[in-house]
Amino acid sequence: MSQYHVIVIGGSASGLQACLTFGRAYLNVLCIDSGYPCNRYAKESHNFLTHDGSSPAQIIAKAKEQLQKYPTIKLMEGTVRNVCKDVSKEAVKHPFRVEVDSPKNGTSNSFMASRVLFASGLNDNVDKIPIENIEKFWGNYVIHCPFCHGTEFRNGKTGIYYTNALHLKFMLPTLHNWSQDIAVICPDDVYGSLEADFVSAMQQKSISLHKGRVVKLEPRSSEDGRLGRAILDDGTAIELDVLYTIPPSTINNKEIITKLGVELDEMGLIKVSPQQKTNVEGVFAIGDNTTRMRALAFVVGQGMLAASSICHEILHERWNA
Ligand SMILES: Cc1cc2nc3c(=O)[nH]c(=O)nc-3n(C[C@H](O)[C@H](O)[C@H](O)COP(=O)(O)OP(=O)(O)OC[C@H]3O[C@@H](n4cnc5c(N)ncnc54)[C@H](O)[C@@H]3O)c2cc1C
């Protein structure tokens, strides 16, 4: 059975950066990826130095091209089905067994590693958001982050639809930087919990406030696929260029991760130390599954950090052997 210093689960932004660091330190790394990064819906990525405006696929293709010159990096298409830790003496050097289904030949394989790194991201569960047509607009006209896509909608007709009042209170002053033409849409409970001061600040800034739920999104026309309007549950139509919302994201592979004994935090993300270590010895995690700071630059930084921590551990073990 093949043995690796590290197996990285997830070969997108965070995972591939970790691989680059391992490859440059001559550690044997296997990176397994099933090919569904969360940003695959977006036509363009922004705010990532040297790649502002590139598509997510272009960024990954460039990363893979640059990894080719490092012979200890192996990239594999596949889906990790299980990870278990063998604590017996025989398995002391490579205690992790990672089981992988390969899409190419439909076979399953197992690989052993001394460390595992979960870079396997989030599922935004967009299909579970009860808004008709949301999948057509998600990532391009329905967005979650002004730092990623706000500039493209500067001064545009901006809708804000949060099902949590704290998100609204935190984000509204920030989003007001990108456009002053704002419609806030609040479900009943959020609407009812807004303080008079906050509502009056919205009025002073000519922000329109609507009570209701967004039930449908429509394009500008049958020829123009850009977002045109949001329809509320009472039938009100609000003209929009962009709608901000927060999807009900959950970590991928929750069962595999928790079965290993890895702890999650109160938001359901993987709990990690400043070196990206989980509470289970040898298990590390990076990327969106560990942070609400969802941005390429940030998760790439985590990839470098975790990989260098793992390199230090392995190289010190080698020194002391
Ligand atoms: C719509 C959208 C647009 C965005 N736009 C921007 C932007 O413009 N600029 C910016 O800085 N950030 C942007 N972000 C945020 C950025 O995309 C994420 O922070 C980043 O992709 C997270 O990287 P990651 O490696 O943690 O996870 P992901 O990129 O989500 O990758 C996780 C990978 O793990 C794989 N995987 C999961 N489970 C398994 C398994 N069991 N076996 C094998 N592989 C597995 C998946 O297939 C996937 O390829 C955007 C996010 C979204 C949702």
The ligand as an SDF file (V2000), in Angstrom:
LIG
                    3D

 53 58  0  0  0  0  0  0  0  0999 V2000
  -19.4260   31.8850   -5.1970 C   0  0  0  0  0  0  0  0  0  0  0  0
  -18.1330   32.2550   -4.5270 C   0  0  0  0  0  0  0  0  0  0  0  0
  -17.3180   33.2240   -5.0880 C   0  0  0  0  0  0  0  0  0  0  0  0
  -16.1270   33.5660   -4.4650 C   0  0  0  0  0  0  0  0  0  0  0  0
  -15.3620   34.5540   -4.9990 N   0  0  0  0  0  0  0  0  0  0  0  0
  -14.1920   34.8770   -4.4120 C   0  0  0  0  0  0  0  0  0  0  0  0
  -13.3660   35.9070   -4.9360 C   0  0  0  0  0  0  0  0  0  0  0  0
  -13.7070   36.5500   -5.9400 O   0  0  0  0  0  0  0  0  0  0  0  0
  -12.1970   36.1880   -4.2930 N   0  0  0  0  0  0  0  0  0  0  0  0
  -11.8040   35.5270   -3.1680 C   0  0  0  0  0  0  0  0  0  0  0  0
  -10.7370   35.8160   -2.6320 O   0  0  0  0  0  0  0  0  0  0  0  0
  -12.5650   34.5280   -2.6510 N   0  0  0  0  0  0  0  0  0  0  0  0
  -13.7290   34.1940   -3.2450 C   0  0  0  0  0  0  0  0  0  0  0  0
  -14.5190   33.2150   -2.7090 N   0  0  0  0  0  0  0  0  0  0  0  0
  -14.0110   32.4660   -1.5440 C   0  0  0  0  0  0  0  0  0  0  0  0
  -13.0210   31.3830   -2.0130 C   0  0  0  0  0  0  0  0  0  0  0  0
  -13.4990   30.7810   -3.1820 O   0  0  0  0  0  0  0  0  0  0  0  0
  -12.8230   30.3370   -0.9210 C   0  0  0  0  0  0  0  0  0  0  0  0
  -12.3480   30.9970    0.2430 O   0  0  0  0  0  0  0  0  0  0  0  0
  -11.8370   29.2510   -1.3500 C   0  0  0  0  0  0  0  0  0  0  0  0
  -12.2230   28.6260   -2.5420 O   0  0  0  0  0  0  0  0  0  0  0  0
  -11.7350   28.2040   -0.2500 C   0  0  0  0  0  0  0  0  0  0  0  0
  -10.7530   27.2910   -0.6220 O   0  0  0  0  0  0  0  0  0  0  0  0
  -10.7150   25.8510    0.0600 P   0  0  0  0  0  0  0  0  0  0  0  0
   -9.4880   25.2100   -0.4900 O   0  0  0  0  0  0  0  0  0  0  0  0
  -10.8800   25.9510    1.5240 O   0  0  0  0  0  0  0  0  0  0  0  0
  -12.0540   25.1180   -0.4250 O   0  0  0  0  0  0  0  0  0  0  0  0
  -12.6980   24.9060   -1.8900 P   0  0  0  0  0  0  0  0  0  0  0  0
  -12.1250   25.9000   -2.8650 O   0  0  0  0  0  0  0  0  0  0  0  0
  -14.1580   24.8980   -1.7040 O   0  0  0  0  0  0  0  0  0  0  0  0
  -12.1720   23.4780   -2.2990 O   0  0  0  0  0  0  0  0  0  0  0  0
  -12.4600   22.3060   -1.5530 C   0  0  0  0  0  0  0  0  0  0  0  0
  -12.0910   21.1360   -2.4560 C   0  0  0  0  0  0  0  0  0  0  0  0
  -12.1660   19.9180   -1.6900 O   0  0  0  0  0  0  0  0  0  0  0  0
  -12.7690   18.9310   -2.5130 C   0  0  0  0  0  0  0  0  0  0  0  0
  -13.3380   17.8840   -1.6500 N   0  0  0  0  0  0  0  0  0  0  0  0
  -14.3180   18.0080   -0.7190 C   0  0  0  0  0  0  0  0  0  0  0  0
  -14.5650   16.8060   -0.1490 N   0  0  0  0  0  0  0  0  0  0  0  0
  -13.7310   15.9210   -0.7290 C   0  0  0  0  0  0  0  0  0  0  0  0
  -13.5250   14.5230   -0.5780 C   0  0  0  0  0  0  0  0  0  0  0  0
  -14.2210   13.7800    0.3010 N   0  0  0  0  0  0  0  0  0  0  0  0
  -12.5920   13.9150   -1.3600 N   0  0  0  0  0  0  0  0  0  0  0  0
  -11.8680   14.6300   -2.2560 C   0  0  0  0  0  0  0  0  0  0  0  0
  -12.0240   15.9700   -2.4390 N   0  0  0  0  0  0  0  0  0  0  0  0
  -12.9390   16.5990   -1.6810 C   0  0  0  0  0  0  0  0  0  0  0  0
  -13.8190   19.6890   -3.3220 C   0  0  0  0  0  0  0  0  0  0  0  0
  -14.2020   18.9870   -4.4830 O   0  0  0  0  0  0  0  0  0  0  0  0
  -13.0600   20.9930   -3.6300 C   0  0  0  0  0  0  0  0  0  0  0  0
  -12.3440   20.9140   -4.8440 O   0  0  0  0  0  0  0  0  0  0  0  0
  -15.7240   32.8830   -3.2880 C   0  0  0  0  0  0  0  0  0  0  0  0
  -16.5440   31.8980   -2.7360 C   0  0  0  0  0  0  0  0  0  0  0  0
  -17.7420   31.5940   -3.3340 C   0  0  0  0  0  0  0  0  0  0  0  0
  -18.6260   30.5520   -2.7070 C   0  0  0  0  0  0  0  0  0  0  0  0
  1  2  1  0
  2  3  1  0
  2 52  2  0
  3  4  2  0
  4  5  1  0
  4 50  1  0
  5  6  2  0
  6  7  1  0
  6 13  1  0
  7  8  2  0
  7  9  1  0
  9 10  1  0
 10 11  2  0
 10 12  1  0
 12 13  2  0
 13 14  1  0
 14 15  1  0
 14 50  1  0
 15 16  1  0
 16 17  1  0
 16 18  1  0
 18 19  1  0
 18 20  1  0
 20 21  1  0
 20 22  1  0
 22 23  1  0
 23 24  1  0
 24 25  2  0
 24 26  1  0
 24 27  1  0
 27 28  1  0
 28 29  2  0
 28 30  1  0
 28 31  1  0
 31 32  1  0
 32 33  1  0
 33 34  1  0
 33 48  1  0
 34 35  1  0
 35 36  1  0
 35 46  1  0
 36 37  1  0
 36 45  1  0
 37 38  2  0
 38 39  1  0
 39 40  1  0
 39 45  2  0
 40 41  1  0
 40 42  2  0
 42 43  1  0
 43 44  2  0
 44 45  1  0
 46 47  1  0
 46 48  1  0
 48 49  1  0
 50 51  2  0
 51 52  1  0
 52 53  1  0
M  END
$$$$
